[in-house]
Amino acid sequence: MTTWTQTYDPTGHWWLSALIAAVPMMVLFALLVGFRVRPHLSALTSGLTAIAVATVVFHMPPALASISFVYGIAYGLLKIAWIVVAAVYLYDISVDTGQFEILKASVTSVTPDQRIQLLLVAFCFGAFLEGAAGFGTPVAIAGALLIGLGFSPLQAATLNLIANTAPVAWGAIGAPIHALAAVSALPESDLSAMVGRILPFMSVLVPIWLVRAMVGWAETMEVMPAILVVGISFATTQFYWSNYRDSNLVDIIAGIVSLVVTAIFLRFWQPKKIWRCEDSHSGAPCPDPRTWDSTENLYTPLQIFQAWMPFVILSIFVLLWGLPTIKLAINTVTTPAFHEGGWSVPYLHKAVLRSPPVVAKIVAEPAKFDLNWLSATGSACFIAAVISGLLLGLKPKRLAELFLATLFKMRFAVMAITCMLGLGFVTRYAGLDAVLGLAFTRTGWLYPFFGTFLGWLGVALTGSDTSSNTLFGNLQRITAEQLHIDPILMCAANSAGGVMGKMVDAQSICIATAATNQLGNEGKILKLVFWHSMALCALVGLIVMAYAHLFQHFVPHGLTFMK
């Protein structure tokens, strides 16, 4: 087997090499934002650009570059696009059976104010979905739910991207933290605890930021009590669970606690004026919550439960599918070559070598595809959708018709998502990500700040905090040790900074536009969320700077989770 070793400075000038490595992403952003090219065409063009840069400038064999692109497409189809298609399918079932109208009314019964509805759906419920499934599920489902509640599609897409940030570090049953511990060889409990000492500050801030992104400061202050209840309850639970319990259920528990605490609080407090998107300038008096019982007059508790049933079933299935024991049992029965890590991708598996300083010693990059068709999170969503449809009275023929309609509606989104993953895989196997990462390591005393943006860059490139931690976790440790900065802090900063890149990665934007029927507005949405992403990541960077230079004694070492 022929191998190829990544090169990180082919031009002899690190800044020029970094600039060239960034060309595929610049092409992507230019096409989406500047020329408003359709996302699937933008992603395909950017992927081909990455192949050209990898082969011409970085001297990657063309066969390896091409295979890595195809590998990324296959990975994106099963691991990402399948989740989004299945989630939208469940939403279509809910709409077709009329249950979605009841579900909307049940949310309105908690509060008619859309500022608070945004917090309950996008932040609290979205955090729960992120913890259970991750990989775009909260953006897809919460986005559709917000539209049903009366939000404009553009609002729903944009605000959900902003909301899906602070919980991401523990998404998909703690996958980012597990990956970070594996690649950095640092204790998982310490890493989880450190991330849990950075992000709770943002968990209080993001709800404020989220509401302010929708309305002015005056309207934000009107619901500040509810905002603080959401943020503080979530942040407190997030800190406690990540520091003293485990790294698996942080988002799930924090989302549930925040949702329940806020719902109880709203039984005793409501804003004096309600705010609705369609009538934002005429604040009407809010009904007294002690006498307010509108939904119960319209629908019985059984009807409300039935309306929420598809999402309850979805939550149960994705939670079960995320448990290691269940996933292992399913894979053992249904996935050939699972115990070998899957099938080796021809010509690519261990043909690409990563070298110092990105890694401590030369490492062969694995490339295996496990084809876990049944244990994939998307399959859990699909099974939940089918069971929900049958329980709601749909015939198999109608379920099949709805699924075909969903596939047709999502065809361009699926193409965009898979090509985005193809771009990300070329970036990874060609070492373009490492070239950009190494540029951040030249910042010296300011490295804690810019190292946080390295995590942001990783997620912006790959669409996943897990992938960002896999790419840059070990680089963060090596650089931190060279600069005499605590490696626990910098590895945690990679994950904490990465969550703020989630709203600008092309994959998430494609999911958001697909779920909210905003295909063609990807560039507009990217333009809207970009500065939110940069500003929030800068705040995370300042927190990391403070830990690095002022509060080093708060960096955890030797913690163990409670049993």
C-alpha positions as CSV (number, residue, x, y, z in Angstrom):
1,M,0.0,0.0,0.0
2,T,1.3,3.4,-1.0
3,T,1.3,6.0,1.8
4,W,1.4,9.8,1.7
5,T,2.6,12.1,4.5
6,Q,0.7,15.4,5.0
7,T,2.8,18.5,4.5
8,Y,1.9,21.6,6.5
9,D,4.0,24.3,4.8
10,P,4.4,23.5,1.1
11,T,5.2,27.1,0.1
12,G,7.9,27.7,2.8
13,H,5.8,30.6,4.2
14,W,3.4,29.5,6.9
15,W,1.0,32.5,6.3
16,L,0.8,31.7,2.5
17,S,0.3,28.0,3.1
18,A,-2.6,28.9,5.6
19,L,-4.1,31.3,3.1
20,I,-4.1,28.7,0.3
21,A,-5.5,26.1,2.7
22,A,-8.4,28.4,3.4
23,V,-9.3,28.8,-0.3
24,P,-12.0,26.1,-0.4
25,M,-13.9,27.6,2.5
26,M,-13.5,31.1,1.0
27,V,-15.0,29.8,-2.2
28,L,-17.9,28.2,-0.3
29,F,-18.7,31.4,1.6
30,A,-18.3,33.6,-1.5
31,L,-20.7,31.4,-3.5
32,L,-23.3,31.2,-0.7
33,V,-23.1,34.8,0.5
34,G,-21.7,36.8,-2.4
35,F,-23.2,35.1,-5.4
36,R,-26.2,33.3,-3.7
37,V,-25.5,30.0,-5.6
38,R,-27.6,27.1,-4.5
39,P,-26.1,25.3,-1.5
40,H,-25.6,21.9,-3.2
41,L,-23.8,23.5,-6.1
42,S,-21.7,25.7,-3.8
43,A,-20.8,22.6,-1.7
44,L,-19.9,20.6,-4.8
45,T,-17.8,23.4,-6.2
46,S,-16.0,23.9,-2.9
47,G,-15.3,20.2,-2.7
48,L,-13.8,20.1,-6.1
49,T,-11.7,23.2,-5.2
50,A,-10.4,21.4,-2.1
51,I,-9.4,18.5,-4.2
52,A,-7.5,20.8,-6.6
53,V,-5.8,22.6,-3.7
54,A,-4.9,19.3,-2.1
55,T,-3.4,17.8,-5.2
56,V,-1.7,20.8,-6.8
57,V,-0.3,22.7,-3.8
58,F,-0.1,20.1,-1.1
59,H,0.9,17.3,-3.4
60,M,-1.8,14.8,-2.2
61,P,-2.2,12.0,-4.7
62,P,-5.4,12.7,-6.8
63,A,-6.8,9.2,-6.0
64,L,-6.6,9.8,-2.3
65,A,-8.2,13.3,-2.6
66,S,-11.0,12.0,-4.7
67,I,-11.7,8.9,-2.5
68,S,-11.8,11.1,0.6
69,F,-14.4,13.2,-1.0
70,V,-16.6,10.2,-1.9
71,Y,-16.0,8.8,1.6
72,G,-17.3,12.1,3.1
73,I,-20.4,11.9,0.9
74,A,-21.2,8.4,2.0
75,Y,-20.6,9.3,5.7
76,G,-22.8,12.4,5.4
77,L,-25.6,10.4,3.8
78,L,-25.9,7.8,6.5
79,K,-24.7,9.8,9.6
80,I,-26.2,13.2,9.0
81,A,-28.6,13.5,6.1
82,W,-30.6,10.5,7.2
83,I,-31.2,12.1,10.6
84,V,-32.6,15.3,9.0
85,V,-34.8,13.4,6.5
86,A,-36.3,11.2,9.3
87,A,-36.8,14.2,11.6
88,V,-38.6,16.2,8.9
89,Y,-40.6,13.0,8.0
90,L,-41.9,12.8,11.6
91,Y,-42.8,16.5,11.5
92,D,-44.7,15.9,8.2
93,I,-46.6,13.1,9.9
94,S,-47.5,15.3,12.8
95,V,-48.8,18.0,10.3
96,D,-50.7,15.5,8.1
97,T,-52.6,14.0,11.1
98,G,-53.5,17.4,12.5
99,Q,-51.6,16.9,15.7
100,F,-49.2,19.7,15.1
101,E,-52.0,22.3,15.6
102,I,-52.8,20.8,19.0
103,L,-49.1,20.8,19.9
104,K,-48.8,24.5,19.0
105,A,-51.8,25.3,21.2
106,S,-50.3,23.4,24.1
107,V,-47.1,25.5,23.9
108,T,-49.2,28.6,23.6
109,S,-51.1,27.5,26.8
110,V,-47.8,27.9,28.7
111,T,-47.3,31.4,27.4
112,P,-48.6,33.2,24.3
113,D,-45.5,35.4,24.3
114,Q,-43.2,34.3,21.4
115,R,-40.1,35.6,23.2
116,I,-40.6,32.9,25.9
117,Q,-41.8,30.3,23.4
118,L,-38.5,30.8,21.6
119,L,-36.6,30.0,24.8
120,L,-38.8,26.9,25.6
121,V,-38.6,25.4,22.1
122,A,-35.2,26.5,20.6
123,F,-33.1,26.6,23.8
124,C,-34.6,24.1,26.3
125,F,-36.2,21.6,24.1
126,G,-33.4,22.0,21.5
127,A,-30.8,21.3,24.2
128,F,-32.6,18.1,25.1
129,L,-32.6,17.0,21.4
130,E,-29.0,18.0,21.1
131,G,-28.1,15.8,24.1
132,A,-30.1,12.9,22.8
133,A,-29.2,12.9,19.1
134,G,-27.2,15.9,18.1
135,F,-26.0,16.2,14.4
136,G,-28.7,18.7,13.3
137,T,-31.7,17.1,15.0
138,P,-32.6,20.1,17.3
139,V,-32.2,22.6,14.4
140,A,-34.5,20.5,12.2
141,I,-37.3,19.7,14.7
142,A,-37.2,22.9,16.8
143,G,-37.1,25.0,13.6
144,A,-40.3,23.3,12.2
145,L,-42.0,23.8,15.6
146,L,-41.2,27.5,15.7
147,I,-42.7,28.0,12.3
148,G,-45.8,26.3,13.5
149,L,-46.0,28.7,16.4
150,G,-46.0,31.6,14.0
151,F,-42.4,32.5,13.6
152,S,-41.3,33.4,10.1
153,P,-39.2,30.7,8.4
154,L,-36.2,33.0,8.3
155,Q,-36.5,33.8,12.0
156,A,-36.9,30.1,12.8
157,A,-33.8,29.1,10.9
158,T,-31.6,31.9,12.2
159,L,-32.7,31.8,15.9
160,N,-32.4,28.0,16.1
161,L,-28.8,28.2,14.9
162,I,-28.0,30.7,17.6
163,A,-29.8,28.6,20.2
164,N,-28.0,25.4,19.3
165,T,-24.6,26.5,20.7
166,A,-24.1,26.2,24.5
167,P,-25.4,22.6,24.7
168,V,-23.3,21.3,21.7
169,A,-20.2,20.3,23.8
170,W,-22.2,17.3,25.3
171,G,-24.3,16.5,22.2
172,A,-25.3,13.0,21.2
173,I,-24.8,11.5,24.6
174,G,-21.5,13.2,25.3
175,A,-19.8,12.3,22.0
176,P,-17.6,15.4,21.7
177,I,-16.1,14.9,25.2
178,H,-15.5,11.2,24.6
179,A,-13.7,12.0,21.4
180,L,-11.6,14.8,23.1
181,A,-10.5,12.4,25.9
182,A,-9.6,9.7,23.3
183,V,-7.4,11.9,21.1
184,S,-5.8,14.0,23.9
185,A,-5.2,11.1,26.3
186,L,-6.4,13.4,29.1
187,P,-8.9,12.3,31.8
188,E,-12.5,12.6,30.5
189,S,-13.8,13.7,33.9
190,D,-11.4,16.7,34.0
191,L,-12.2,17.7,30.5
192,S,-15.9,17.5,31.0
193,A,-15.6,19.5,34.3
194,M,-13.5,22.2,32.6
195,V,-15.9,22.6,29.7
196,G,-18.6,22.8,32.5
197,R,-16.7,25.7,34.0
198,I,-16.6,27.6,30.8
199,L,-19.9,27.2,29.1
200,P,-22.3,27.8,32.0
201,F,-21.4,31.5,31.7
202,M,-22.6,31.3,28.1
203,S,-25.6,29.3,29.0
204,V,-26.9,32.3,31.0
205,L,-25.9,34.7,28.2
206,V,-27.2,32.9,25.2
207,P,-30.9,33.1,26.2
208,I,-30.5,36.8,26.6
209,W,-28.7,37.0,23.3
210,L,-31.3,34.9,21.6
211,V,-34.2,37.1,22.6
212,R,-32.3,40.3,21.9
213,A,-31.6,38.9,18.3
214,M,-35.3,38.8,17.8
215,V,-36.5,42.0,19.5
216,G,-35.1,45.3,20.9
217,W,-33.6,45.8,24.3
218,A,-36.9,47.2,25.8
219,E,-38.8,44.1,24.7
220,T,-36.0,41.9,26.0
221,M,-36.0,43.5,29.5
222,E,-39.8,42.9,29.7
223,V,-39.2,39.1,29.8
224,M,-35.8,39.2,31.7
225,P,-37.2,37.3,34.7
226,A,-38.1,34.3,32.4
227,I,-34.8,34.6,30.5
228,L,-32.8,34.4,33.8
229,V,-34.9,31.4,35.0
230,V,-34.2,29.6,31.8
231,G,-30.5,30.5,31.7
232,I,-29.6,30.0,35.4
233,S,-31.5,26.7,35.8
234,F,-29.8,25.4,32.7
235,A,-26.4,26.6,33.6
236,T,-26.5,25.4,37.2
237,T,-27.6,21.9,36.1
238,Q,-25.0,22.0,33.3
239,F,-22.2,22.8,35.8
240,Y,-23.3,20.3,38.4
241,W,-23.8,17.3,36.0
242,S,-20.6,17.9,34.0
243,N,-18.5,18.3,37.2
244,Y,-19.9,15.7,39.5
245,R,-22.1,13.2,37.6
246,D,-21.0,12.2,34.0
247,S,-20.5,13.6,30.5
248,N,-23.3,11.6,28.9
249,L,-26.5,13.2,30.1
250,V,-25.5,16.8,30.7
251,D,-27.7,18.3,28.0
252,I,-30.6,15.9,28.5
253,I,-30.8,16.6,32.2
254,A,-30.1,20.4,31.9
255,G,-32.7,20.7,29.1
256,I,-35.4,18.9,31.1
257,V,-34.7,20.8,34.3
258,S,-34.7,24.1,32.6
259,L,-38.0,23.3,30.7
260,V,-39.8,22.1,33.9
261,V,-38.5,24.9,36.1
262,T,-39.5,27.6,33.5
263,A,-42.9,26.0,33.0
264,I,-43.6,26.1,36.7
265,F,-42.3,29.7,36.9
266,L,-44.7,30.7,34.1
267,R,-47.7,29.5,36.1
268,F,-47.0,32.4,38.5
269,W,-45.5,35.0,36.3
270,Q,-46.2,36.3,32.8
271,P,-45.0,39.4,31.0
272,K,-47.3,42.4,31.3
273,K,-47.5,42.7,27.5
274,I,-47.4,39.8,25.1
275,W,-45.2,39.9,22.0
276,R,-46.2,38.3,18.7
277,C,-44.2,38.3,15.4
278,E,-47.3,39.3,13.4
279,D,-48.2,42.1,15.8
280,S,-44.9,43.2,17.4
281,H,-45.8,46.8,17.8
282,S,-49.0,46.5,19.8
283,G,-48.3,44.9,23.1
284,A,-51.5,43.5,24.3
285,P,-52.1,42.8,28.0
286,C,-51.3,39.2,28.9
287,P,-54.1,37.2,30.6
288,D,-53.7,36.5,34.3
289,P,-51.9,33.1,34.5
290,R,-54.1,32.2,37.5
291,T,-57.2,32.3,35.4
292,W,-55.7,31.5,32.1
293,D,-56.9,28.1,30.9
294,S,-57.4,28.6,27.2
295,T,-55.9,25.3,25.9
296,E,-57.8,23.1,28.3
297,N,-61.0,24.6,26.9
298,L,-60.0,23.7,23.4
299,Y,-58.3,20.3,23.9
300,T,-58.4,17.6,26.5
301,P,-55.2,16.4,28.3
302,L,-55.4,13.2,26.3
303,Q,-55.5,15.1,23.0
304,I,-52.5,17.2,24.1
305,F,-50.6,14.1,25.1
306,Q,-51.4,12.5,21.7
307,A,-50.1,15.6,19.9
308,W,-46.8,15.4,21.8
309,M,-46.6,11.6,21.5
310,P,-44.5,11.6,18.2
311,F,-41.8,13.8,19.9
312,V,-41.9,11.8,23.1
313,I,-41.4,8.6,21.1
314,L,-38.7,10.3,19.1
315,S,-36.9,11.3,22.3
316,I,-37.1,7.8,23.7
317,F,-35.8,6.2,20.6
318,V,-32.9,8.5,20.1
319,L,-32.0,8.3,23.7
320,L,-32.0,4.5,23.7
321,W,-30.1,4.4,20.4
322,G,-27.4,6.5,22.0
323,L,-26.8,4.1,24.8
324,P,-23.6,2.2,24.2
325,T,-25.0,-1.2,25.3
326,I,-28.0,-0.9,22.9
327,K,-25.9,0.4,20.0
328,L,-23.4,-2.4,20.5
329,A,-26.2,-5.0,20.6
330,I,-27.8,-3.7,17.4
331,N,-24.4,-3.4,15.6
332,T,-23.4,-6.9,16.6
333,V,-26.5,-8.4,14.9
334,T,-26.9,-6.1,11.9
335,T,-23.6,-4.6,10.9
336,P,-21.0,-6.8,9.3
337,A,-17.4,-6.1,10.2
338,F,-18.5,-3.9,13.1
339,H,-16.0,-5.4,15.5
340,E,-13.2,-4.6,13.1
341,G,-14.4,-1.0,13.1
342,G,-16.2,-1.4,9.8
343,W,-14.9,-1.9,6.2
344,S,-11.7,-0.3,5.3
345,V,-12.1,2.4,2.6
346,P,-10.1,1.1,-0.4
347,Y,-6.8,2.9,-1.0
348,L,-7.5,5.5,1.8
349,H,-7.5,3.5,5.0
350,K,-4.2,4.3,6.8
351,A,-2.7,5.6,3.5
352,V,-2.6,9.2,4.9
353,L,0.0,9.9,7.6
354,R,-0.2,12.8,10.0
355,S,3.1,14.0,11.3
356,P,4.5,16.3,14.0
357,P,3.8,19.0,15.3
358,V,0.1,18.2,14.7
359,V,0.6,14.8,16.5
360,A,3.3,13.7,18.8
361,K,4.5,11.0,16.4
362,I,3.5,9.9,12.9
363,V,0.0,8.5,12.9
364,A,-1.8,6.7,10.0
365,E,-5.3,8.2,9.5
366,P,-8.0,5.5,9.6
367,A,-10.8,5.4,7.0
368,K,-13.4,2.9,7.9
369,F,-17.1,2.8,7.1
370,D,-19.2,0.7,9.4
371,L,-22.6,1.0,7.5
372,N,-24.5,0.9,10.8
373,W,-27.8,1.2,9.0
374,L,-30.0,0.2,11.9
375,S,-28.1,1.7,14.9
376,A,-27.7,5.1,13.1
377,T,-29.5,7.9,14.8
378,G,-31.5,8.6,11.7
379,S,-32.9,5.0,11.8
380,A,-34.1,5.7,15.4
381,C,-35.8,8.9,14.1
382,F,-37.4,7.0,11.2
383,I,-38.7,4.1,13.4
384,A,-40.1,6.6,15.8
385,A,-41.8,8.4,12.9
386,V,-43.4,5.2,11.5
387,I,-44.6,4.0,15.0
388,S,-46.0,7.5,15.6
389,G,-47.8,7.5,12.3
390,L,-49.4,4.1,12.9
391,L,-50.5,5.0,16.4
392,L,-52.0,8.2,15.0
393,G,-54.1,6.1,12.6
394,L,-52.2,6.5,9.3
395,K,-52.2,3.5,6.9
396,P,-48.9,2.1,5.6
397,K,-49.7,3.4,2.1
398,R,-50.1,6.9,3.4
399,L,-46.9,6.6,5.5
400,A,-45.1,5.6,2.3
401,E,-46.6,8.5,0.3
402,L,-45.5,11.0,3.0
403,F,-42.0,9.5,3.1
404,L,-41.6,9.8,-0.7
405,A,-42.9,13.4,-0.5
406,T,-40.4,14.2,2.3
407,L,-37.5,12.7,0.2
408,F,-38.5,14.8,-2.8
409,K,-38.7,17.9,-0.7
410,M,-35.3,17.3,0.9
411,R,-33.5,16.2,-2.3
412,F,-31.4,19.3,-2.7
413,A,-30.7,19.6,1.1
414,V,-29.4,16.0,1.1
415,M,-27.1,16.8,-1.8
416,A,-25.8,19.9,0.0
417,I,-25.2,18.1,3.3
418,T,-23.4,15.2,1.7
419,C,-21.2,17.4,-0.4
420,M,-20.4,19.5,2.7
421,L,-19.2,16.4,4.4
422,G,-17.2,15.5,1.3
423,L,-15.5,18.9,1.5
424,G,-14.8,18.4,5.2
425,F,-13.2,15.0,4.6
426,V,-10.9,16.3,1.9
427,T,-9.9,19.1,4.3
428,R,-9.1,16.6,6.9
429,Y,-7.2,14.0,4.9
430,A,-5.3,16.6,2.9
431,G,-4.2,18.3,6.2
432,L,-5.7,21.6,5.3
433,D,-7.3,21.8,8.7
434,A,-4.0,21.3,10.4
435,V,-2.4,24.0,8.3
436,L,-5.0,26.5,9.5
437,G,-4.7,25.2,13.0
438,L,-1.0,25.6,13.2
439,A,-1.4,29.3,12.2
440,F,-3.3,29.8,15.4
441,T,-0.4,28.3,17.5
442,R,1.8,31.3,16.6
443,T,0.0,33.7,18.9
444,G,2.0,33.1,22.1
445,W,0.6,34.7,25.3
446,L,-2.7,35.2,23.4
447,Y,-3.0,31.6,22.5
448,P,-5.8,30.8,25.0
449,F,-7.9,33.3,23.1
450,F,-7.0,32.2,19.6
451,G,-6.9,28.6,20.6
452,T,-10.6,28.9,21.4
453,F,-11.1,30.1,17.8
454,L,-9.2,27.0,16.7
455,G,-12.1,25.0,18.0
456,W,-14.5,27.4,16.3
457,L,-12.6,26.9,13.0
458,G,-12.8,23.1,13.4
459,V,-16.6,23.1,13.8
460,A,-17.0,25.6,11.0
461,L,-15.0,23.3,8.7
462,T,-16.4,20.0,9.7
463,G,-19.9,20.8,11.1
464,S,-19.2,18.8,14.3
465,D,-17.8,19.5,17.7
466,T,-16.8,15.9,17.8
467,S,-14.9,16.1,14.6
468,S,-13.2,19.4,15.7
469,N,-12.1,17.8,18.9
470,T,-10.8,14.8,17.0
471,L,-8.9,17.0,14.6
472,F,-7.4,19.6,17.0
473,G,-7.6,18.0,20.5
474,N,-4.0,16.6,20.4
475,L,-2.7,19.7,18.7
476,Q,-4.2,21.8,21.5
477,R,-2.4,19.6,24.1
478,I,1.0,19.8,22.4
479,T,0.8,23.5,21.9
480,A,-0.4,24.2,25.4
481,E,2.5,22.2,26.9
482,Q,5.0,24.0,24.7
483,L,3.6,27.4,25.9
484,H,3.3,26.2,29.6
485,I,-0.5,26.5,29.6
486,D,-2.6,23.9,31.2
487,P,-3.5,21.3,28.5
488,I,-6.8,20.5,30.3
489,L,-7.9,24.1,29.8
490,M,-6.9,24.3,26.2
491,C,-8.4,21.0,25.1
492,A,-11.6,22.1,26.9
493,A,-11.4,25.4,25.1
494,N,-11.3,23.7,21.8
495,S,-14.7,22.1,22.6
496,A,-16.2,25.2,24.2
497,G,-15.1,27.5,21.4
498,G,-16.2,25.0,18.8
499,V,-19.9,25.2,19.9
500,M,-20.0,28.8,18.7
501,G,-18.9,27.7,15.3
502,K,-21.9,25.4,15.0
503,M,-24.2,28.1,13.8
504,V,-22.0,29.0,10.8
505,D,-21.0,25.6,9.6
506,A,-22.5,25.0,6.2
507,Q,-24.0,21.6,7.2
508,S,-26.1,23.2,10.0
509,I,-27.2,26.0,7.8
510,C,-28.3,23.5,5.1
511,I,-30.3,21.6,7.8
512,A,-31.9,24.8,9.1
513,T,-33.0,25.9,5.6
514,A,-34.3,22.4,4.7
515,A,-36.3,22.1,7.9
516,T,-37.8,25.6,7.5
517,N,-38.3,25.5,3.7
518,Q,-35.7,28.2,3.2
519,L,-33.7,26.6,0.4
520,G,-31.9,29.3,-1.5
521,N,-31.5,31.6,1.6
522,E,-28.4,29.9,2.9
523,G,-26.2,32.8,2.1
524,K,-28.5,35.3,3.8
525,I,-28.8,33.2,6.9
526,L,-25.0,32.8,7.0
527,K,-24.6,36.5,6.8
528,L,-27.1,37.0,9.6
529,V,-25.5,34.6,12.1
530,F,-21.8,35.1,11.3
531,W,-21.2,38.0,13.6
532,H,-23.2,36.4,16.4
533,S,-20.9,33.4,16.1
534,M,-17.7,35.5,16.1
535,A,-18.8,37.6,19.1
536,L,-19.9,34.7,21.2
537,C,-16.7,32.8,20.5
538,A,-14.7,35.9,21.4
539,L,-16.5,36.0,24.8
540,V,-15.6,32.3,25.3
541,G,-12.0,33.2,24.4
542,L,-11.9,35.9,27.1
543,I,-13.2,33.4,29.7
544,V,-10.5,31.0,28.7
545,M,-7.9,33.8,28.9
546,A,-9.0,34.5,32.4
547,Y,-8.7,30.9,33.4
548,A,-5.2,30.7,31.8
549,H,-3.7,33.8,33.3
550,L,-5.8,34.7,36.4
551,F,-7.6,31.7,37.7
552,Q,-5.4,28.7,37.0
553,H,-6.3,27.1,40.3
554,F,-9.9,26.6,39.0
555,V,-8.7,24.2,36.3
556,P,-9.7,20.7,37.5
557,H,-7.2,17.8,38.0
558,G,-8.0,14.4,39.3
559,L,-11.7,14.7,39.4
560,T,-13.8,11.5,39.3
561,F,-17.5,11.3,38.5
562,M,-19.9,10.1,41.2
563,K,-21.1,6.6,40.9
